[in-house]
Amino acid sequence: MINSLLQKIKQGYLSLVSDDTNAYPQAECVSMGKRSKFIRLSVYGICSNPPEKSHILLLSGQGGESDKFGICNDYLGRMKGLKEGEVALFNTKSGSYVLLKADGGIDVSGDEISITGNVAIDGTLDVSGAITTPDEVTAGTVHPVTLTGHVHPITQPNGTPSGAGVG
């Protein structure tokens, strides 16, 4: 019984990255010198297309060599230095990541990060770099002030008020 089970478990390496457009994510691997196709498995909610030479744990379903599925991971390219309890979503090609830190913090890194939808921040926003917007910026809710619509009570040397439309 144990030998039968062990014969269904193999390891290999991804030899051909799939195009990832099929109903089931298929790929090709080399295991024990033999090339074969298999269906890639992943954890619910996590989608990936592992790079070539990723390590694979292959399992044979229904007892047949032709019915293979596997779990892939790029161990050499993985995010290193994680502390106990930390979890990361990491792209081995670009280096971008989302890191759930052991201390409760979250780090997000990428060349460009896009957020679609409304964003609410309950805390301090600390920005190092420019903030740009094509829209109006409003501060406050009780007596809102806009950047283009407010006027300072202080006048310019020429006697005009500073603020909206004053250069």
N, C-alpha and C positions, 0 to 999 in steps of 0.2 A: 504494500500500500504506500509506504513512504517513498520507495524507489519510483513508483508510478507518478506520484506527485512531484518529486524532484525532476523527473524527466520533462515535466510541463513548464518548468521555470528555467529561463536562460537569461544571459546578459549579452548585450551587443552594443554596437555603435551605429548611430544614424548615418546612412550613406547617401541618402537623397532627401533633401528637404521637400516636403509636399507643397502643392500649390494652395492648399487649405480652402478650396472652394467646393469640395464634395460634401455630401450630406454627413459623412463621417470623415474626420481628419485622418487621412492615410499617409503613410511614409514608407520608406524602404530602409532596411538595416542589414548589417552583416553580423552574424552570430555563428561562432564556431566555424568560420571560413565560408559560411553559406549565406547567400544574399536572398532576402525574402521581404515581402510586403506585410504590413501590419496596420492595425487601427490604433491611433494614439489616444490614450485616456488622459483626462485631466480632472482635477478637483472641480466640483460644481462652482460656477461663476468665474473661474480662471481660464482664460483662453490664451494659447500661445502657439507659436510655430518654432520649435527649437532649432538652433543652428546645426549644421552638419557636424558630425563627430560627437554629438551629445551622447551620453551614456544612456542605455535603455535597459529596463527590466522587462523581459518578454515573458508572457504567459500564454500557454496554448489552451484555448477553450474547447469544450466538447471533445477533448482528447485528440484532436487532429492538428497536425503540423500546419495545415493551411488556414486554420482558424486562430490567428495570433492577434494579440493586442499587447500594448506596452505603455510604460510610463517613462518619459524622457526627462533628463536633466543635464545641464552643462556644468558639471562639477568644477572644471578648471576655470571657467569664466564666471562662476558664481560670485555674489557679493560676499566679500570676506570681512572678518572683524566684527560680526554681530555679537552682541552681548547676550547672555542668557535671557530668554523670554522675548527677544526681539524678532520681528517678522518683517520681511521685505518683499516687495514686488519690484523686481529688478530686470532691466533689459541688458543682456550681456553684449549686444551689438553697440548700443548708444551710450550705455552707462547711466541712463536715466532711472530714477527709482522713487518709490514711496516707502519710507521706513517708519514702522510703528515701533518707537523706542521703548526700552524697558522702563524709563522714568515717566512714561505717559505722553511724551512729546511725539510729534509727527514731523518728519523731514520729507520734503518733496524737492526733487532736483531734475532738471531737464533743460535742454537748449531753449525751448519755448513751452510755456504752460498755458493752455487755453481753458477757460471756464465758461460754460454756456449756462445761462440762467441767473437768477437773483442770488446774491451772496450776502449773508448777514454775518457780521463779525461782532462777537461779544467779548471785547478785550481791546488791547492796544494794538494798533497797526503801526509797525516800524518799518519804514521803507528806506533802503539805501539805493538811490538812483532816481531818475525822473519819473514823475507821474503825469501821464498825458491823457486827455479825453477830448473828443469833439463836442461834448455836451457841457451844460452848465454844472458847476459844483455848488452844492448848497450845504451849509452847516447849520445845525440846530433844528429843532422842531417847533418850539413854542414861538420864538421870534426868528424865523429862518433868515439867513444872510446868504446872498449869492456873490460869487467872485466878480461877476460883471455888473451886478446891480447895486452894490453897496457904495456909500459915499462916506468918506472920513470927515470928521468935523474940522480937521486941520486943513488949512489952506496952503496952496502952493505959493512960492515967492511972488507970482504974478497976481495973487488975490483970488484965484479960482479954487474951489474945493477939490481935494484929491479923491480918487475912487473911480467910479464907473466912467468909462470912456475918457479918462484923463491920462495922458501919456507922460 
